[in-house]
């Protein structure tokens, strides 16, 4: 397991930019080189002592001296923006609340057309529990109801688009 001392011995982290640089020369790069590459899920990945780590988790560990207890959320939703002010510890549910909207028929997060009712339905899930917000004749009313519900249910993790 990677220790805090080993991490600080091989990498420098710049919290204002979110960049990691090597402290030591390697066979491929000189000391002071920016490290990391984009992994398959779109996050920055950094190899340390032969093992790959997500850069946002390394940043948390670097700054706090302990691994995050759960997940790390990118506040602005940009997976490679590892500035320390953009990182926060969160649960899986909170991380999902801050996710970008999926493409839907309505084009509005948490709003779908309900054929049986012939209206727009607003519903969302928080911590595994579904919340039915209501049915709306007008898409704009449904969107406003969805925004209000996200603010109430998701708090600081609410993302509307």
C-alpha positions as CSV (number, residue, x, y, z in Angstrom):
1,X,0.0,0.0,0.0
2,X,1.3,3.4,-0.9
3,X,2.3,5.5,2.1
4,X,2.0,9.3,2.4
5,X,5.8,9.6,2.7
6,X,6.5,7.6,-0.4
7,X,3.9,9.6,-2.4
8,X,5.5,12.9,-1.3
9,X,8.9,11.4,-2.1
10,X,8.1,10.7,-5.7
11,X,5.5,13.3,-6.7
12,X,4.8,17.0,-6.2
13,X,1.2,18.1,-6.3
14,X,0.2,21.6,-7.1
15,X,-3.3,22.2,-5.6
16,X,-4.0,25.4,-7.4
17,X,-3.6,23.7,-10.8
18,X,-4.3,20.1,-9.9
19,X,-1.1,19.0,-11.7
20,X,1.3,16.3,-10.4
21,X,5.0,16.4,-11.3
22,X,7.7,13.8,-10.8
23,X,10.3,14.5,-8.3
24,X,12.8,12.0,-9.8
25,X,14.2,11.3,-13.2
26,X,12.8,8.2,-14.8
27,X,14.0,6.3,-17.9
28,X,11.4,8.1,-19.9
29,X,11.1,11.6,-18.3
30,X,13.3,14.1,-16.5
31,X,12.5,15.2,-12.9
32,X,9.8,17.9,-12.8
33,X,7.8,16.4,-15.7
34,X,4.0,16.4,-15.6
35,X,2.8,12.9,-15.0
36,X,-0.4,11.0,-15.7
37,X,-2.6,10.0,-18.6
38,X,-6.3,9.8,-19.3
39,X,-7.7,6.4,-18.5
40,X,-10.6,4.6,-20.1
41,X,-13.2,6.3,-17.9
42,X,-11.9,9.8,-18.6
43,X,-10.1,10.3,-15.3
44,X,-6.4,11.1,-15.0
45,X,-4.4,8.1,-13.9
46,X,-0.9,8.2,-12.4
47,X,1.4,5.2,-11.9
48,X,3.3,5.2,-8.6
49,X,5.7,2.4,-7.8
50,X,4.2,0.2,-10.5
51,X,0.6,0.6,-9.5
52,X,-2.0,2.9,-11.1
53,X,-4.0,5.4,-9.0
54,X,-6.7,7.9,-9.9
55,X,-5.2,11.4,-9.7
56,X,-8.1,12.9,-7.7
57,X,-7.7,10.2,-5.0
58,X,-3.9,10.8,-4.9
59,X,-4.6,14.6,-4.6
60,X,-6.8,13.9,-1.6
61,X,-4.2,11.6,0.0
62,X,-1.4,14.1,-0.7
63,X,-3.3,16.9,1.0
64,X,-4.9,15.1,3.9
65,X,-2.4,12.3,4.6
66,X,-5.1,9.7,4.5
67,X,-7.1,8.0,1.8
68,X,-10.6,9.2,1.3
69,X,-13.2,7.1,3.1
70,X,-15.5,6.8,0.1
71,X,-15.6,8.6,-3.3
72,X,-14.1,11.9,-4.5
73,X,-16.4,14.1,-6.5
74,X,-15.3,16.7,-9.0
75,X,-17.5,19.7,-8.1
76,X,-17.6,21.1,-11.6
77,X,-18.0,17.7,-13.2
78,X,-14.8,17.8,-15.2
79,X,-13.0,14.5,-14.6
80,X,-9.5,15.8,-15.2
81,X,-9.8,19.0,-13.2
82,X,-7.9,17.9,-10.1
83,X,-7.5,21.3,-8.5
84,X,-8.0,20.8,-4.7
85,X,-10.9,23.3,-4.5
86,X,-12.7,21.2,-7.1
87,X,-12.5,17.9,-5.1
88,X,-14.8,16.8,-2.2
89,X,-15.4,13.6,-0.4
90,X,-18.8,12.1,-1.1
91,X,-21.0,9.0,-1.1
92,X,-21.9,7.1,-4.2
93,X,-25.4,8.7,-4.1
94,X,-24.0,12.2,-3.8
95,X,-21.6,11.6,-6.6
96,X,-24.6,10.5,-8.8
97,X,-26.5,13.6,-7.8
98,X,-23.7,15.7,-9.2
99,X,-23.7,13.8,-12.5
100,X,-24.4,15.4,-15.8
101,X,-27.9,14.9,-17.4
102,X,-28.3,11.8,-19.6
103,X,-29.9,12.3,-23.0
104,X,-33.6,12.0,-22.7
105,X,-36.7,12.7,-24.8
106,X,-37.4,15.8,-22.7
107,X,-33.9,17.1,-22.8
108,X,-34.3,17.9,-19.1
109,X,-32.7,16.0,-16.2
110,X,-35.2,14.1,-14.1
111,X,-38.1,14.8,-16.5
112,X,-39.7,12.2,-18.7
113,X,-42.9,11.9,-20.7
114,X,-45.5,9.6,-19.0
115,X,-47.7,8.1,-21.7
116,X,-50.3,6.8,-19.4
117,X,-50.9,10.2,-17.7
118,X,-50.3,12.2,-20.9
119,X,-48.1,14.6,-18.9
120,X,-44.4,15.2,-18.0
121,X,-43.3,13.3,-14.9
122,X,-40.6,14.5,-12.5
123,X,-38.9,11.9,-10.4
124,X,-35.5,11.3,-9.0
125,X,-33.6,8.9,-6.7
126,X,-31.7,9.8,-3.6
127,X,-29.7,7.3,-1.6
128,X,-31.6,4.4,-3.2
129,X,-35.1,5.9,-2.6
130,X,-37.3,7.2,-5.4
131,X,-39.0,10.5,-5.1
132,X,-42.0,11.2,-7.2
133,X,-42.3,15.0,-7.5
134,X,-45.4,15.2,-9.7
135,X,-47.0,15.4,-13.2
136,X,-47.0,18.6,-15.3
137,X,-48.8,19.6,-18.4
138,X,-46.0,22.0,-19.4
139,X,-42.4,20.9,-19.8
140,X,-41.2,24.3,-18.4
141,X,-43.2,23.7,-15.2
142,X,-41.8,20.2,-14.9
143,X,-38.3,21.6,-15.4
144,X,-38.8,24.2,-12.6
145,X,-40.2,21.6,-10.3
146,X,-37.2,19.3,-11.0
147,X,-34.8,22.2,-10.3
148,X,-36.5,23.0,-7.0
149,X,-36.6,19.3,-6.0
150,X,-32.9,18.8,-6.8
151,X,-32.0,21.8,-4.7
152,X,-34.0,20.5,-1.8
153,X,-33.0,16.8,-2.1
154,X,-29.4,17.1,-3.4
155,X,-28.3,20.2,-1.6
156,X,-24.7,21.2,-2.5
157,X,-24.5,18.2,-4.9
158,X,-27.4,19.4,-7.1
159,X,-26.5,19.6,-10.8
160,X,-29.2,20.8,-13.2
161,X,-27.7,20.1,-16.6
